[in-house]
Amino acid sequence: MPSLGCRLPQPTKPISVFSRTFMPLHVMYPQKHLNSDISDSVYIYRMLTQTTENALRALLYLAGQSTTQFIPPRQIATVLGASPTYMAKILNQLVKADILRSQRGPLGGVRLARSPRAITLLDVFEACQGVLRGDYCDQVPPEDLPKTCAFHQAMDEIDRAIRRILRRWSLADFLSQPGPAKNSGLRSRCKFMLPTDGTAPTFQHRRTSR
């Protein structure tokens, strides 16, 4: 019978949940902060890194171009207002994940390797951030899940739910409504809307005051 090593009691080093690294609570927050009410908001989008967000915006831009034309990385960076070097690294990750196809030479660049419907949010997430993993305790076979701690079972359930949602949404869904619905009356600025006037927008997360 395999050993079910639960990491919940007394963590002494960073632990990885959903491919993100968290420090033990007593390291993350001073004791006086732990004893006070924590009122800061936690936004779900912070699960996505800046790299993943820029990858999604680059894919949306490429999806609007000719399916046979290779677009230079520098052109994509200019449109999105990103560093050419940074954008090249992002695009290279997408090529390695078989989301983009690349071509060298004077007419080289990148284009989608498959249809927008076949590119899911999970594909992009894992290409940029690594495999999504909610195995909170040490490696546990699925058949031994009921024997683990309740917290591990909760993390496993969250993991499966997140994977299901990320897999359900595709690039085609984002293309069908790239911004707020017309006549919606919404004044919020959508961070994934691409420029229509030739200018490169800058997007910043709204931060909570401390």
C-alpha positions as CSV (number, residue, x, y, z in Angstrom):
1,M,0.0,0.0,0.0
2,P,1.5,3.4,-1.0
3,S,2.3,5.9,1.7
4,L,-0.1,8.8,1.6
5,G,2.0,11.7,2.6
6,C,-0.2,14.7,3.6
7,R,1.5,18.0,3.3
8,L,-1.2,19.9,5.2
9,P,0.1,19.6,8.8
10,Q,3.1,21.9,9.6
11,P,4.4,22.8,6.1
12,T,8.0,23.8,6.3
13,K,8.7,24.7,2.7
14,P,6.9,26.2,-0.3
15,I,4.1,24.0,-1.5
16,S,2.7,23.9,-5.1
17,V,-1.0,24.0,-5.7
18,F,-2.3,24.5,-9.2
19,S,1.3,25.0,-10.4
20,R,1.6,28.1,-8.2
21,T,4.0,28.3,-5.2
22,F,2.8,29.4,-1.8
23,M,4.8,29.8,1.4
24,P,3.6,28.5,4.7
25,L,1.1,31.0,6.4
26,H,3.5,32.0,9.2
27,V,6.1,33.0,6.5
28,M,3.6,34.8,4.2
29,Y,2.1,37.0,6.9
30,P,3.4,38.5,10.1
31,Q,1.6,37.3,13.3
32,K,-0.1,40.7,13.8
33,H,-1.6,40.4,10.4
34,L,-2.9,36.9,11.1
35,N,-4.6,38.2,14.2
36,S,-6.4,40.9,12.3
37,D,-9.3,40.9,9.9
38,I,-8.1,40.3,6.3
39,S,-10.2,42.4,4.0
40,D,-8.1,42.4,0.8
41,S,-9.9,41.1,-2.2
42,V,-8.6,38.1,-4.2
43,Y,-9.3,38.2,-7.9
44,I,-9.8,34.9,-9.7
45,Y,-7.9,36.3,-12.8
46,R,-4.7,36.3,-10.7
47,M,-4.6,32.6,-11.3
48,L,-3.4,33.6,-14.8
49,T,0.1,35.1,-15.1
50,Q,0.9,38.1,-17.2
51,T,2.5,35.7,-19.7
52,T,-0.7,33.7,-20.1
53,E,-2.8,36.9,-20.6
54,N,-0.4,38.2,-23.2
55,A,-0.4,34.8,-24.9
56,L,-4.2,34.9,-25.1
57,R,-4.2,38.4,-26.6
58,A,-1.5,37.4,-29.1
59,L,-3.7,34.4,-30.1
60,L,-6.7,36.6,-30.5
61,Y,-4.8,38.9,-32.8
62,L,-3.4,36.0,-34.9
63,A,-6.9,34.5,-35.2
64,G,-8.1,37.6,-36.9
65,Q,-5.3,37.4,-39.6
66,S,-5.1,35.2,-42.6
67,T,-4.9,31.5,-41.7
68,T,-2.0,31.0,-44.2
69,Q,0.0,34.2,-43.5
70,F,2.9,34.1,-41.0
71,I,2.9,37.2,-38.8
72,P,6.3,38.5,-37.6
73,P,6.6,38.5,-33.7
74,R,7.7,42.1,-33.8
75,Q,4.4,43.1,-35.5
76,I,2.4,41.3,-32.8
77,A,4.5,43.0,-30.0
78,T,3.9,46.4,-31.6
79,V,0.1,45.9,-31.9
80,L,-0.2,44.7,-28.3
81,G,2.3,47.2,-26.8
82,A,4.6,44.5,-25.5
83,S,8.4,44.1,-25.5
84,P,9.5,42.3,-28.7
85,T,11.9,40.1,-26.8
86,Y,9.2,39.2,-24.2
87,M,6.7,38.5,-26.9
88,A,9.1,36.3,-28.8
89,K,9.5,34.1,-25.7
90,I,5.8,33.8,-25.3
91,L,5.3,32.9,-28.9
92,N,8.1,30.3,-28.7
93,Q,6.2,28.6,-25.8
94,L,3.1,28.5,-27.9
95,V,5.0,26.9,-30.8
96,K,6.5,24.3,-28.5
97,A,2.9,23.5,-27.3
98,D,1.8,23.0,-30.9
99,I,-0.6,26.0,-30.6
100,L,1.3,28.0,-33.1
101,R,3.3,27.1,-36.2
102,S,6.5,29.0,-37.0
103,Q,8.5,29.7,-40.2
104,R,11.9,31.2,-40.5
105,G,13.2,33.6,-43.2
106,P,12.2,37.0,-44.6
107,L,8.6,36.0,-44.8
108,G,8.7,34.1,-41.5
109,G,6.7,34.5,-38.4
110,V,3.9,32.6,-36.6
111,R,0.3,31.5,-37.3
112,L,-2.2,29.3,-35.6
113,A,-1.4,25.6,-35.8
114,R,-5.0,24.6,-35.5
115,S,-8.5,26.2,-35.6
116,P,-9.6,28.6,-32.8
117,R,-12.2,26.1,-31.7
118,A,-9.4,23.5,-31.1
119,I,-7.4,25.8,-28.9
120,T,-8.7,25.8,-25.3
121,L,-8.0,28.1,-22.4
122,L,-6.4,25.1,-20.7
123,D,-4.1,24.6,-23.6
124,V,-2.8,28.2,-23.3
125,F,-2.6,28.0,-19.5
126,E,-0.5,24.9,-19.5
127,A,1.7,26.1,-22.3
128,C,2.6,29.2,-20.3
129,Q,2.4,28.1,-16.7
130,G,3.0,24.3,-16.8
131,V,0.6,21.4,-16.1
132,L,-2.2,22.4,-13.8
133,R,-1.9,20.2,-10.7
134,G,-4.1,20.1,-7.7
135,D,-2.4,17.2,-5.9
136,Y,-1.9,18.9,-2.5
137,C,-0.5,15.8,-0.8
138,D,2.3,13.6,-2.1
139,Q,1.4,11.6,-5.2
140,V,-1.8,9.7,-4.7
141,P,-3.3,7.2,-7.1
142,P,-7.0,8.0,-7.9
143,E,-8.2,4.8,-6.3
144,D,-6.6,5.9,-3.0
145,L,-8.2,9.4,-3.0
146,P,-10.9,8.5,-0.4
147,K,-8.1,7.5,2.0
148,T,-6.5,10.9,1.9
149,C,-7.2,13.9,4.2
150,A,-10.4,15.9,3.5
151,F,-8.4,18.9,2.4
152,H,-6.6,16.9,-0.3
153,Q,-10.0,15.7,-1.5
154,A,-11.3,19.3,-1.6
155,M,-8.2,20.3,-3.6
156,D,-8.7,17.4,-6.0
157,E,-12.4,18.5,-6.6
158,I,-11.3,22.1,-7.2
159,D,-8.6,20.9,-9.6
160,R,-11.1,18.8,-11.6
161,A,-13.6,21.7,-11.7
162,I,-11.0,24.2,-12.9
163,R,-9.7,21.9,-15.6
164,R,-13.2,21.3,-16.8
165,I,-14.0,25.0,-17.1
166,L,-10.6,25.9,-18.7
167,R,-11.1,23.1,-21.2
168,R,-14.6,24.2,-22.1
169,W,-13.7,27.7,-23.2
170,S,-11.9,28.0,-26.5
171,L,-10.3,30.8,-28.5
172,A,-13.4,30.7,-30.8
173,D,-15.5,31.6,-27.8
174,F,-13.4,34.7,-27.1
175,L,-13.5,35.7,-30.7
176,S,-17.3,35.5,-30.8
177,Q,-17.5,38.3,-28.2
178,P,-14.1,40.0,-27.8
179,G,-15.5,42.9,-25.8
180,P,-18.6,44.0,-23.9
181,A,-21.9,43.4,-25.7
182,K,-23.0,46.4,-27.8
183,N,-25.5,48.8,-26.1
184,S,-24.7,47.0,-22.8
185,G,-24.1,50.3,-21.0
186,L,-21.0,48.9,-19.5
187,R,-18.2,51.4,-19.0
188,S,-15.5,49.0,-17.8
189,R,-12.5,48.7,-20.1
190,C,-12.1,45.2,-21.3
191,K,-8.4,44.1,-21.0
192,F,-8.6,41.7,-23.9
193,M,-10.1,44.1,-26.5
194,L,-7.6,44.6,-29.4
195,P,-7.0,48.1,-30.7
196,T,-9.1,49.2,-33.6
197,D,-7.4,52.5,-34.3
198,G,-3.9,51.3,-34.8
199,T,-2.7,52.2,-31.3
200,A,-1.4,49.7,-28.7
201,P,-3.5,49.8,-25.5
202,T,-1.9,49.3,-22.1
203,F,-3.8,47.2,-19.6
204,Q,-3.3,47.3,-15.8
205,H,-4.9,45.3,-13.1
206,R,-6.9,47.3,-10.6
207,R,-5.1,46.9,-7.3
208,T,-6.6,47.1,-3.9
209,S,-5.3,49.7,-1.4
210,R,-3.4,48.5,1.6
